[in-house]
Amino acid sequence: NDLRTDNQPRTLYLVRVVVFSTVQPLIQGTCTVSVTVLRNVNPPIFTGSSTVTVLETHPMQDMVLNV
């Protein structure tokens, strides 16, 4: 949608993330990530893509990536 003509702007999106191990024992976990969007008619500019590896010991509730 074009932000200039969007009559029902959404500012919050919920994304379900599923992760799993690839070794025995197989472990799976899920979480819901909330994405808050600041409405702006100017398109975003990204300098590249991002890949993140999160260790098992990463503290819960800590930021992993900011774009």
C-alpha positions as CSV (number, residue, x, y, z in Angstrom):
1,N,0.0,0.0,0.0
2,D,1.0,3.6,-0.5
3,L,1.2,5.5,2.7
4,R,-0.3,8.6,1.1
5,T,-3.5,6.7,0.2
6,D,-3.7,4.2,3.1
7,N,-6.8,5.1,5.0
8,Q,-6.2,2.5,7.8
9,P,-2.6,3.0,8.7
10,R,-1.1,0.2,10.8
11,T,1.6,1.1,13.3
12,L,2.1,-2.3,14.9
13,Y,2.8,-5.6,13.3
14,L,3.2,-9.0,15.1
15,V,5.5,-11.5,13.7
16,R,5.7,-15.1,14.9
17,V,9.2,-16.5,15.0
18,V,9.9,-20.2,15.2
19,V,13.4,-21.5,15.9
20,F,14.6,-25.1,16.2
21,S,17.8,-27.0,16.8
22,T,19.3,-29.2,14.1
23,V,21.0,-31.6,16.5
24,Q,19.6,-34.2,19.0
25,P,17.7,-33.6,21.1
26,L,15.5,-31.6,18.7
27,I,14.3,-28.5,20.5
28,Q,11.8,-26.0,19.2
29,G,10.8,-22.6,20.5
30,T,8.5,-19.8,19.4
31,C,8.0,-16.2,20.2
32,T,6.1,-13.2,19.0
33,V,8.1,-10.2,17.8
34,S,6.3,-6.8,17.8
35,V,7.4,-4.3,15.1
36,T,6.4,-0.7,15.6
37,V,6.3,1.3,12.4
38,L,6.8,5.1,12.4
39,R,4.6,6.4,9.6
40,N,6.7,8.4,7.1
41,V,5.8,9.0,3.4
42,N,9.5,8.9,2.6
43,P,10.8,5.5,1.6
44,P,13.4,3.9,3.9
45,I,17.0,3.6,2.8
46,F,18.9,0.5,3.8
47,T,22.6,0.1,3.1
48,G,22.5,-3.7,2.8
49,S,21.0,-6.8,4.3
50,S,21.5,-8.1,7.8
51,T,22.1,-11.6,9.2
52,V,22.2,-12.3,12.9
53,T,23.2,-15.3,14.9
54,V,21.8,-15.5,18.4
55,L,23.6,-17.7,20.9
56,E,21.7,-19.9,23.4
57,T,23.1,-17.8,26.2
58,H,21.8,-14.5,24.8
59,P,19.9,-12.7,27.6
60,M,16.1,-12.7,27.2
61,Q,14.5,-9.3,26.4
62,D,17.8,-8.0,25.0
63,M,17.9,-6.4,21.6
64,V,19.3,-8.5,18.8
65,L,19.2,-6.2,15.8
66,N,18.2,-2.6,15.1
67,V,17.8,-1.5,11.5
